[in-house]
Amino acid sequence: MSWCDKLASTPTVGFRLEPHIASGDAIVDSLSPILGRMVDGEKLLFEIEKHETLGISLITHNGFRYAVDQGHIHIAFNHRLRAVPVSGGLPTLEMLSQAQPYSKLLPETFERLIEATSLLPNIRNRTLNRVGAVSSTLVTEEDLPPGIQQAIKYLGRPWGNAPEHFTFSGNYVLDDQEEWTDKCSHTISRNGDNEGLLQITFDWGRHFKKPRQASLAHLKHACAEAEKKSLSYLEEIAEGIRFDENLNSSSV
């Protein structure tokens, strides 16, 4: 079980593709095999949030947000609620999305990404430049994995205590190979919002030095690698392998 499961983290996944100019209408038309399944009788189970000249953004009733423009496609999961009227009383809240652990949401979100990308206009003649996976978590400091607790304590060492409000952000190369480079961007912040909870975002990405054809086989392989590598990296962070200054200094 991933620490992201325990802390109800949510995923965002995406591709950066060779740009292709298509109208928002053309993108919606291309996704019609997916949207056609999102109906309940005469009721649509999705909403178009943005419809622009070269892109669209839509959200499904069960919490998946699709965003597409000329060079990117992203799918994010966020829980959705709706107010239900009650006779003679205040409305109640009903959860539309299904609560699932991160390790189950991530592969489902990747499956949706693969299907949607394979339907985009002129996709067979486009190339895949990047695949990414983002984990987003709201959590108290007491519930943080040990490795991230170590990082926050390290930030406060000059003052003898952890900072009350802060934003820590960094971009790192994790692995550099002949055909690709793996990178991760970290953002850890706590401010006056979210009732004192910390917002933690880890953005893992593989950048292809030699862009590959955006075929179904390549899309599936890229997502399988991204799922495996990003989850493995998240566990390294949680265990403190990256943030433990004693471990790191001993290898210098």
N, C-alpha and C positions, 0 to 999 in steps of 0.2 A: 504494500500500500504506500502510495506517495504522500508526502507531507501536504501536498496540494489537495489531496482527498480530505484530509482531516480538517483543513482550514477553508473548505468550500471555495477554492480558487476557481476562476472561470477562464476559458481559453479564447484566444483570437488566433486565427491562422490565415495565411495569405500567400499569394504569388506575386512577384513582379515579372511582367511579361514584356516582350517587344511591343512597343506601342502600336495600336491600330485604331484608326479614327472610325468610330461608329456612333450613331445617334443614340440618345437615351431610349427612343422607341425601338431601335434595332436590338439593343441589349435586352429590353423587356421581351421582345418577340423571341429572341434566342433562348431565353429562360422559360418559355411557356411550357415545356414538358414538366418542369419542376412546379411552376406556379399552378398548372392545371390540376395537380394533386392536392393543392392547398385550398380545398373547398369543402363546405359542409352544407349540402343542399344548395341554396342560393347565397349562402354566406361565405365571403372570402376569409380565409384564415391567414391573411397577410395584409400589410399596409405599405404602400409606397410612401416613404418618408421624403425622398428628394428625387426629382426628375429633372436633370440638367441636360444641357446641349450634348455633352459627351459622357454622361454617366448617370447612374441611378443608385439609390439606397433604399432598401426595403427591409422590413422586419416581420418575422412570422409570429403568430400568436403564441408559439411555444418557445420563443426567446432567441431565435437565430437571426442575426442582422447580416444581410448581404450588401456589400458595397463594391461597385464596379465602375472603373473609368477606363480611359484609353490605354493605360499601362499597368493597372493593378486590379486585383480582386482580393477582398478580405471577407472572412466570415467570423463573426464574434457571437459568443453566447452570453446573454444576460437574463436574469430571472425577470419575469413579467407578472404583474398583478393587475387585477381589475376590480373596480368597485361594484358590488352587487346590491341592488336596492332591497330594503327590508321593510315590510309593511309596518307602519307606525314606529319606526326606529331608525337609527343611523345605519348607513350602508356598511356592509362587511366587505372584507378583502378576500378575493379568491386568487390563488396562484394558478396562472395559466401554464407556466413552464414546469417541467418535472425536475425535482431535485435529484441530481446524479453526481457521483464523485468525478473529480477532474480527469482521472485516468480512463473513465468511460466517455466523458464529454469530448475529450481531445480526439480520439479516433473517429467519433461520429462527426465532429466538425470538419476533420480532414476529408472524410467521405463526401460530405456535402460540397467541400471545396473542389474536389476532383470532378464530381458530377457537373457542377455549375461551370467550371473552367472548360470542360470538354465541349460545352454547348456554345461558347462565346463565338461571335462572328470571326470568321477567317482563322480560327485557332490552329488549324492544321498547318498553316504557313507561318506561324509565329514561333518565337523561341521563349524558353523559360530562363530567366536571369537570376531569380532568387526565390527561396522558400523560407517562410518564417513561422514561428510559433511563440505566442505571448501568453504568459500566465499573469493574472491579476488577482490580488488578494487584499482583503481588508481584515486586519487582525490586531489584537492587543499585543503589547510588547511581551507580556507573560506567556502568550501562546506561540511566540515565534520559535522556529527551529533553532537549535543551539548555534549553528554557524552564523545565522543572521544576527542573533543576539550579540555574538562576539564582534561583529562588524560595527554595530551601533555603539557598544562599549568602547571600542577602539576610537571612534570619532570623538568621544567625550573625555578621553584620557588627559588631554592638557588641562581640563578644568576639574578633573576628579569625579565627574558624574556624567551620565548620558544627557545629551541636549534635550530640552523640552520640545522644541520645534525645529525641524530641519528638513532639508532635501538633499539627498546624496544621489548623484548620478554619475555613471561611468560607462564607457564603451571599451570592450576588450576583444582581442583576437584570441580565440580558443585553439584553433588548429588551422594551419596553412598548408595546403597540398597543391599539387600541380594543377588540378582541375577546379578546385574550389577552396574557399576560405570560410570557416565557421567563426561567427562573432556572437557576442551577447552584450546587450545593453541593460544595465541595472538601474532602477530608480526606486529608492526607498525614502518615503517622506511621512512627516507627521506635522499637521498644522492645527488650526483651531476648528477645522471642519471635521465631520465624521466622528464626533464625540470622542476625540482623542485616539481613534484607531489609526494604525499605520496603513498606508497604501504602499503595497509592494508590487512592482512590475518587473518581470524578467522577459526580455525580448531576444529570443534565440533566432539566428538566421544563418542560412547557408547561401553564400554568394558564388555563383558559377563563373569562373574565369573564362570558360568556353561555353557560352550559352548553348543549351541543347534544345532540340525540337520539342515543342509542347505536345508531344503525343501522349496518348492515354498511358502507355507503359512508363514513359519518363515521369509523368505526373504522379503516378502511383508509387514509383520508386523513390522520388524526391520526398513524398509525404511520409512513407514508411521510415526513411532515414531521419527525417526531421522529428517524427514522433519519438523514435528510439533515442536519438542523441539529446534532444531537449529534455526529456524526462530524466535521463542519466545525469545531465548537468545540474538539474534542479536538486537531485539527491546529493550531489557533491556539495552544493551550496548549503543545503540543510545540515549536513554532517560537519561542516566547518573545514572541509579539505582546502577550500580556496581562501577562507577568511582567517584561518588560524595562523597568527603571525609567527608562532613558534615553529610550526611545520614549515612555513614558507622560508623562514630565515635559516633553517637547518639545511636547506637545499642550495643555499647561495655559496 
